[in-house]
Amino acid sequence: MQPDHVLPYVFAEPIRTERLVLRLMTEADVDDIHSYQSREDVCRYLLFEPRTREEVAEKVAAHARATTLEKDGDYLQLALELPATPDASARVIGDSYFTISSAENSKGEIGWTLHPDFAGHGYAAEAASAVLDLAFRVLRLHRVMAELDPRNDASIALCKRLGMRGEAFFVKDLWFKGEWADTGMYAVLRDEWNKAH
Ligand SMILES: CC(C)(COP(=O)(O)OP(=O)(O)OC[C@H]1O[C@@H](n2cnc3c(N)ncnc32)[C@H](O)[C@@H]1OP(=O)(O)O)[C@@H](O)C(=O)NCCC(=O)NCCS
């Protein structure tokens, strides 16, 4: 089937899942986001080093303006908000990344980060499922991939949980934090996602 994606798309309304709200970041989120983006363990397999509060604030301001998906490189970096309960106020526990990697070929790329205090509850999978629904059901993209460090077991488990297929293993193709690192690629097609959900 030839590409039949629906672009441009403007992120205008938060996405609500069973337990989370996926929404644009705001200045008020900087402390929550800094609390995990400043950690060595969280950044171990991310492309950036732990960030200062100032660096996080700059990124959050830029991400808050990134609302349109139309051409290659356009992206969304959504805050994952755990809504308020009687015992705790709402807070951001992680973020979800999505970019158009090739509009011509109807392809996107997905990424994820959680505060370790909130890992192990299926929150990343819940958010990623909502992003894949957006990619396949709203944008009608053909294919979504995830690129990761093959040592990142938690990220590989998440890909598999989402039904993404391991498709490639590139040997020492990335100069990453002072060493040559391998890259793994996982992907899922729209037909596969729709059949499974
Ligand atoms: C990658 C990352 C987002 C995965 O987080 P996670 O919480 O393990 O992922 P999930 O949301 O899929 O949760 C799965 C875990 O929750 C458990 N779980 C509990 N309730 C669940 C539910 N309702 N649904 C699904 N899983 C549930 C699962 O059993 C699993 O536990 P396990 O790790 O003991 O097997 C997290 O490790 C992270 O942020 N790492 C640092 C940043 C990073 O490296 N990002 C990726 C770069 S490629």
The ligand as a Tripos MOL2 file, in Angstrom:
@<TRIPOS>MOLECULE
LIG
   48    50     1     0     0
SMALL
NO_CHARGES

@<TRIPOS>ATOM
      1 C1         13.6570    2.2670   29.2370 C.3       1 LIG1
      2 C2         12.7010    2.6250   30.3820 C.3       1 LIG1
      3 C3         11.7750    3.7670   29.9540 C.3       1 LIG1
      4 C4         11.8640    1.3690   30.7200 C.3       1 LIG1
      5 O1         11.0490    1.6290   31.8660 O.3       1 LIG1
      6 P1         10.1670    0.4390   32.5120 P.3       1 LIG1
      7 O2          9.4040    0.9830   33.6430 O.co2     1 LIG1
      8 O3         11.0370   -0.7400   32.7530 O.co2     1 LIG1
      9 O4          9.2180    0.0660   31.2980 O.3       1 LIG1
     10 P2          7.6960   -0.3940   31.2630 P.3       1 LIG1
     11 O5          6.7940    0.7450   31.3450 O.co2     1 LIG1
     12 O6          7.5910   -1.2420   30.0450 O.co2     1 LIG1
     13 O7          7.5050   -1.2570   32.5800 O.3       1 LIG1
     14 C5          7.8680   -2.6140   32.5820 C.3       1 LIG1
     15 C6          7.9910   -3.1500   33.9760 C.3       1 LIG1
     16 O8          6.8300   -2.8010   34.7280 O.3       1 LIG1
     17 C7          6.1620   -4.0030   35.1700 C.3       1 LIG1
     18 N1          4.7270   -3.6830   35.1960 N.ar      1 LIG1
     19 C8          4.0150   -3.4640   36.3310 C.ar      1 LIG1
     20 N2          2.7530   -3.1360   36.0260 N.ar      1 LIG1
     21 C9          2.6660   -3.1570   34.6800 C.ar      1 LIG1
     22 C10         1.6130   -2.8930   33.7760 C.ar      1 LIG1
     23 N3          0.3940   -2.5290   34.2070 N.pl3     1 LIG1
     24 N4          1.8560   -2.9960   32.4380 N.ar      1 LIG1
     25 C11         3.0950   -3.3340   31.9860 C.ar      1 LIG1
     26 N5          4.1500   -3.5940   32.8070 N.ar      1 LIG1
     27 C12         3.9300   -3.5010   34.1500 C.ar      1 LIG1
     28 C13         6.6120   -5.0470   34.2030 C.3       1 LIG1
     29 O9          6.4970   -6.3450   34.7280 O.3       1 LIG1
     30 C14         8.0670   -4.6530   34.0100 C.3       1 LIG1
     31 O10         8.7870   -5.0080   35.1530 O.3       1 LIG1
     32 P3         10.2680   -5.6550   35.0860 P.3       1 LIG1
     33 O11        11.1670   -4.5500   34.6020 O.co2     1 LIG1
     34 O12        10.5370   -6.0520   36.4930 O.co2     1 LIG1
     35 O13        10.1720   -6.7720   34.1160 O.co2     1 LIG1
     36 C15        13.5020    3.0430   31.6690 C.3       1 LIG1
     37 O14        14.3550    1.9870   32.0260 O.3       1 LIG1
     38 C16        14.3370    4.3110   31.4750 C.2       1 LIG1
     39 O15        13.8320    5.4050   31.5330 O.2       1 LIG1
     40 N6         15.6750    4.1440   31.2610 N.am      1 LIG1
     41 C17        16.5530    5.3180   31.1860 C.3       1 LIG1
     42 C18        16.4020    6.1020   29.9160 C.3       1 LIG1
     43 C19        16.6750    5.2530   28.7010 C.2       1 LIG1
     44 O16        17.6550    4.5090   28.6460 O.2       1 LIG1
     45 N7         15.8100    5.3620   27.6970 N.am      1 LIG1
     46 C20        15.8870    4.5870   26.4950 C.3       1 LIG1
     47 C21        16.8770    5.0690   25.5410 C.3       1 LIG1
     48 S1         16.8420    4.0340   24.0770 S.3       1 LIG1
@<TRIPOS>BOND
     1     1     2 1
     2     2     3 1
     3     2     4 1
     4     2    36 1
     5     4     5 1
     6     5     6 1
     7     6     7 2
     8     6     8 1
     9     6     9 1
    10     9    10 1
    11    10    11 2
    12    10    12 1
    13    10    13 1
    14    13    14 1
    15    14    15 1
    16    15    16 1
    17    15    30 1
    18    16    17 1
    19    17    18 1
    20    17    28 1
    21    18    19 ar
    22    18    27 ar
    23    19    20 ar
    24    20    21 ar
    25    21    22 ar
    26    21    27 ar
    27    22    23 1
    28    22    24 ar
    29    24    25 ar
    30    25    26 ar
    31    26    27 ar
    32    28    29 1
    33    28    30 1
    34    30    31 1
    35    31    32 1
    36    32    33 2
    37    32    34 1
    38    32    35 1
    39    36    37 1
    40    36    38 1
    41    38    39 2
    42    38    40 1
    43    40    41 1
    44    41    42 1
    45    42    43 1
    46    43    44 2
    47    43    45 1
    48    45    46 1
    49    46    47 1
    50    47    48 1
@<TRIPOS>SUBSTRUCTURE
     1 LIG1         1 GROUP 0 **** ****
